[in-house]
């Protein structure tokens, strides 16, 4: 069980040739009692992006703040606060911040998807 606030969760900065200007915060996981799933918040700074990749598990996304795109299975979708998406397993995808500020979203995956 957990009741907390995202501001109280330490993030992990990710920046390399595949992911740019990103911070991941794990909010709820099996550690807090949600067996089999993990809810994370990703923040992409200006010009930031996630890797363009595929994997076997699906994930659910909800946009909290900012403007961005989701490249999914060959098509680009514009996203703003309140947008949501289901990304099936094995589909090529990538999130990109296209705005001037922070682009933040919730990403829920099966436990094996939280690496």
DODO-112686 format. One line per 2 residues: number of its first residue (from 1); their letters; for each residue x, y, z of N, C-alpha, C. Coordinates in pm, 1 decimal. Layout:
<sites>
NUM> a> X:Y:Z:X:Y:Z:X:Y:Z | ...
</sites>
This chain:
<sites>
1> xx> 84.9:-117.9:0.0:0.0:0.0:0.0:89.3:124.0:0.0 | 44.1:227.3:-70.8:119.8:352.2:-74.5:24.9:468.9:-99.7
3> xx> 50.7:577.3:-32.1:-12.6:705.7:-60.5:102.0:805.5:-57.3 | 125.9:874.2:-168.6:241.2:961.8:-176.3:214.8:1072.6:-277.6
5> xx> 320.1:1141.3:-316.2:312.1:1247.7:-415.6:433.0:1234.5:-508.0 | 412.2:1260.2:-635.9:518.9:1245.1:-734.4:640.6:1330.8:-698.8
7> xx> 620.8:1443.8:-634.7:733.9:1529.5:-595.4:824.5:1462.9:-492.2 | 771.4:1361.5:-422.8:849.3:1292.8:-319.7:925.3:1171.6:-372.5
9> xx> 914.4:1144.4:-503.3:978.6:1027.4:-563.4:1104.5:1072.1:-638.6 | 1216.3:1007.5:-606.3:1340.7:1038.1:-676.2:1335.0:980.7:-817.5
11> xx> 1381.1:1057.8:-912.4:1381.7:1013.8:-1051.3:1518.7:965.8:-1093.8 | 1519.5:889.2:-1202.1:1642.8:843.2:-1263.9:1658.6:914.3:-1397.0
13> xx> 1764.7:991.7:-1411.6:1791.0:1062.9:-1536.9:1844.5:963.7:-1638.2 | 1790.5:974.0:-1761.3:1834.6:886.5:-1869.9:1871.2:974.3:-1988.9
15> xx> 1993.7:958.1:-2034.6:2044.3:1039.2:-2145.1:2158.2:961.6:-2211.1 | 2135.5:911.7:-2331.9:2240.0:844.1:-2408.6:2205.5:854.7:-2556.6
17> xx> 2263.8:770.6:-2641.4:2236.9:783.8:-2784.2:2095.4:741.6:-2823.4 | 2021.6:674.2:-2734.7:1887.0:626.0:-2765.4:1775.1:704.6:-2697.1
19> xx> 1807.4:770.1:-2588.1:1707.4:842.5:-2509.5:1768.6:976.8:-2467.3 | 1690.9:1083.5:-2481.7:1747.5:1216.0:-2456.4:1661.5:1293.6:-2357.6
21> xx> 1727.9:1354.2:-2259.0:1665.4:1448.3:-2166.6:1539.8:1389.6:-2100.7 | 1554.1:1270.2:-2044.1:1441.3:1198.9:-1984.6:1467.0:1168.8:-1836.9
23> xx> 1358.5:1170.6:-1759.0:1362.5:1130.0:-1618.5:1248.9:1030.0:-1596.1 | 1281.4:918.3:-1532.1:1182.2:815.2:-1501.0:1164.6:808.2:-1350.1
25> xx> 1037.6:810.2:-1306.4:1004.0:791.1:-1165.7:912.2:670.1:-1154.5 | 952.1:572.3:-1075.7:866.5:456.6:-1050.3:774.5:491.7:-934.1
27> xx> 644.7:496.5:-962.4:546.7:540.0:-862.4:486.9:423.2:-785.5 | 441.4:322.3:-856.6:381.7:204.5:-792.1:433.7:80.6:-862.5
29> xx> 474.2:-18.6:-782.9:532.2:-141.8:-836.0:496.3:-256.9:-741.6 | 544.5:-376.7:-770.2:521.6:-485.9:-676.0:573.9:-456.1:-535.7
31> xx> 674.3:-369.8:-523.8:725.9:-330.6:-391.9:616.1:-268.8:-306.0 | 525.9:-193.2:-371.2:415.3:-129.0:-299.8:289.6:-215.7:-298.4
33> xx> 296.2:-335.5:-357.8:184.6:-428.4:-350.9:108.8:-451.8:-480.2 | 149.2:-387.0:-591.0:78.0:-409.6:-717.8:151.3:-518.4:-794.5
35> xx> 120.5:-641.7:-762.5:189.2:-755.0:-823.0:167.8:-758.6:-973.6 | 278.8:-771.9:-1045.3:273.6:-791.9:-1189.0:272.8:-666.3:-1273.7
37> xx> 260.2:-547.0:-1213.6:253.6:-423.8:-1291.7:336.6:-312.9:-1227.0 | 370.2:-213.7:-1310.6:446.5:-98.8:-1262.7:389.6:26.9:-1327.8
39> xx> 368.0:130.3:-1245.6:325.4:259.9:-1296.7:441.0:356.7:-1278.7 | 481.9:417.3:-1390.8:592.4:512.0:-1388.1:546.0:646.6:-1442.4
41> xx> 616.9:752.6:-1404.3:600.5:882.4:-1469.0:728.9:909.1:-1544.4 | 714.6:945.4:-1672.4:828.0:989.2:-1751.9:814.9:1137.8:-1776.5
43> xx> 925.7:1206.8:-1766.2:931.3:1348.7:-1799.9:1037.1:1365.0:-1907.8 | 997.2:1426.1:-2018.7:1091.3:1457.7:-2125.0:1108.7:1608.3:-2128.4
45> xx> 1231.4:1653.3:-2113.3:1259.5:1795.3:-2121.8:1253.3:1841.1:-2267.0 | 1269.6:1968.6:-2288.0:1262.7:2025.3:-2422.3:1359.6:1950.8:-2515.0
47> xx> 1307.7:1904.2:-2628.8:1388.1:1829.3:-2724.9:1409.9:1683.9:-2687.3 | 1350.8:1639.4:-2576.7:1372.5:1503.7:-2528.6:1290.5:1399.7:-2602.9
49> xx> 1335.9:1274.4:-2593.5:1264.4:1163.0:-2655.7:1302.0:1031.8:-2587.9 | 1213.9:933.3:-2605.4:1240.3:797.1:-2560.5:1299.6:720.7:-2678.8
51> xx> 1352.6:600.4:-2655.7:1406.0:523.7:-2768.2:1294.3:484.4:-2866.5 | 1326.6:475.3:-2993.2:1232.7:418.2:-3091.4:1260.6:268.4:-3087.0
53> xx> 1164.2:192.3:-3033.8:1191.1:52.3:-3004.5:1063.4:-31.8:-3004.3 | 1082.2:-161.9:-2989.9:973.2:-257.4:-2971.8:1009.0:-347.3:-2854.0
55> xx> 907.1:-411.4:-2798.7:925.8:-512.0:-2693.9:798.4:-595.1:-2687.2 | 802.5:-710.8:-2621.6:686.3:-800.1:-2624.4:566.4:-755.4:-2541.3
57> xx> 585.2:-667.5:-2445.8:475.1:-631.1:-2356.7:404.1:-504.6:-2405.7 | 275.6:-490.8:-2373.2:202.2:-368.4:-2403.9:223.8:-264.8:-2293.7
59> xx> 183.1:-142.2:-2320.0:175.1:-45.0:-2212.6:65.2:56.3:-2237.9 | 24.0:117.9:-2127.4:-83.5:216.9:-2127.5:-20.3:349.5:-2089.3
61> xx> -57.2:456.3:-2161.4:1.1:587.7:-2136.3:-107.4:692.5:-2120.2 | -82.7:786.0:-2028.7:-172.2:899.2:-2005.9:-86.3:1024.9:-1996.2
63> xx> -114.5:1124.3:-2080.8:-33.7:1245.2:-2085.3:-79.8:1341.2:-1975.8 | 14.6:1382.9:-1892.1:-12.4:1472.3:-1780.0:5.2:1619.0:-1815.4
65> xx> 107.5:1647.2:-1896.5:146.0:1786.4:-1918.5:228.6:1798.2:-2045.6 | 214.8:1910.7:-2114.6:300.5:1942.6:-2227.1:244.9:1899.3:-2361.2
67> xx> 333.7:1906.4:-2459.9:299.4:1871.0:-2597.7:404.0:1774.8:-2651.2 | 357.2:1673.5:-2722.0:451.1:1577.8:-2777.5:387.8:1495.7:-2886.9
69> xx> 464.6:1398.4:-2933.2:414.3:1304.0:-3031.5:442.8:1162.9:-2984.4 | 358.5:1072.8:-3030.0:381.6:929.9:-3015.6:394.2:873.9:-3156.0
71> xx> 511.9:821.8:-3187.3:529.8:747.6:-3311.7:488.1:605.2:-3279.7 | 385.8:554.9:-3346.6:333.0:421.5:-3318.6:302.4:350.5:-3449.3
73> xx> 376.5:244.3:-3473.7:350.4:157.1:-3587.6:346.7:235.3:-3720.0 | 444.4:326.8:-3737.3:457.6:399.3:-3862.1:380.2:529.2:-3873.7
75> xx> 306.2:566.6:-3769.9:228.1:690.5:-3773.8:261.8:776.8:-3653.0 | 261.5:909.7:-3672.0:286.1:1004.2:-3563.1:154.1:1062.9:-3515.6
77> xx> 133.6:1061.1:-3383.7:12.3:1113.3:-3321.4:49.9:1230.2:-3231.0 | -20.8:1341.6:-3242.9:0.5:1456.4:-3154.7:-65.0:1429.1:-3020.2
79> xx> 4.7:1466.7:-2912.7:-43.2:1442.9:-2777.3:-36.5:1571.0:-2695.3 | -137.6:1591.6:-2611.3:-139.6:1700.7:-2514.5:-196.7:1645.1:-2384.2
81> xx> -195.5:1726.4:-2279.2:-249.4:1683.1:-2150.1:-390.3:1627.7:-2168.9 | -414.9:1510.6:-2114.6:-543.4:1444.4:-2127.2:-546.4:1338.6:-2235.8
83> xx> -448.9:1339.0:-2326.7:-441.2:1233.3:-2428.4:-402.1:1102.4:-2360.8 | -442.0:991.7:-2423.2:-401.4:861.1:-2372.9:-379.6:767.1:-2489.4
85> xx> -303.9:660.7:-2465.0:-272.4:565.8:-2572.0:-249.2:427.6:-2513.4 | -288.0:327.6:-2591.3:-252.8:188.4:-2563.1:-153.2:145.7:-2669.9
87> xx> -36.3:103.3:-2628.6:67.5:58.7:-2720.7:77.9:-93.2:-2708.2 | 32.7:-167.4:-2810.2:40.0:-314.0:-2804.1:185.8:-362.1:-2805.7
89> xx> 208.5:-481.5:-2759.1:340.8:-541.6:-2766.9:383.6:-555.8:-2911.9 | 515.4:-551.2:-2933.2:578.7:-569.6:-3063.7:551.3:-458.6:-3164.3
91> xx> 497.0:-344.9:-3122.3:474.6:-231.5:-3212.3:585.9:-128.8:-3191.9 | 643.7:-81.7:-3301.0:747.0:20.5:-3294.6:686.9:149.4:-3239.4
93> xx> 752.8:209.0:-3138.7:698.6:330.4:-3077.1:809.1:417.8:-3018.7 | 774.6:547.3:-3003.7:865.6:645.5:-2945.8:786.0:769.4:-2906.5
95> xx> 815.9:824.9:-2789.0:757.9:951.6:-2744.0:861.4:1061.5:-2763.5 | 816.0:1179.7:-2809.6:903.2:1293.5:-2831.0:836.2:1419.4:-2777.5
97> xx> 912.4:1501.4:-2707.2:863.5:1631.2:-2660.3:874.8:1728.6:-2777.4 | 761.9:1782.9:-2822.1:761.8:1879.4:-2932.3:731.4:2021.1:-2883.9
99> xx> 712.8:2037.1:-2754.3:678.5:2168.1:-2699.0:799.4:2241.1:-2644.4 | 771.6:2352.9:-2579.3:877.7:2435.6:-2521.7:904.2:2406.3:-2375.3
101> xx> 815.7:2330.8:-2310.0:831.9:2300.1:-2168.1:843.2:2151.2:-2146.7 | 806.3:2112.8:-2029.1:812.0:1973.0:-1987.6:699.4:1894.2:-2054.3
103> xx> 727.8:1770.6:-2094.4:628.7:1676.8:-2146.8:629.8:1557.9:-2051.9 | 520.3:1536.2:-1979.5:516.7:1432.0:-1876.8:400.6:1337.7:-1902.7
105> xx> 423.9:1209.2:-1877.3:318.7:1110.4:-1897.4:335.6:991.3:-1803.7 | 222.4:929.6:-1775.4:219.0:804.9:-1699.1:235.2:690.0:-1797.2
107> xx> 311.2:590.8:-1758.8:330.4:469.9:-1840.7:314.2:349.8:-1748.6 | 216.3:264.8:-1778.9:190.7:143.6:-1700.5:227.7:24.0:-1784.7
109> xx> 313.0:-62.1:-1728.1:362.0:-181.0:-1799.3:353.5:-302.8:-1707.3 | 354.9:-423.2:-1766.9:374.3:-541.7:-1684.3:511.9:-533.7:-1616.3
111> xx> 526.8:-602.4:-1508.4:650.5:-595.4:-1430.0:776.3:-620.8:-1513.9 | 769.3:-714.0:-1607.4:888.2:-743.9:-1688.7:926.0:-627.5:-1780.7
113> xx> 837.4:-532.5:-1799.9:866.3:-417.4:-1884.1:936.3:-303.8:-1813.2 | 955.8:-314.5:-1684.0:1021.4:-207.2:-1608.6:1168.0:-240.5:-1588.4
115> x> 1248.9:-198.2:-1683.4:1392.5:-228.4:-1677.8:1471.2:-106.0:-1644.3
</sites>
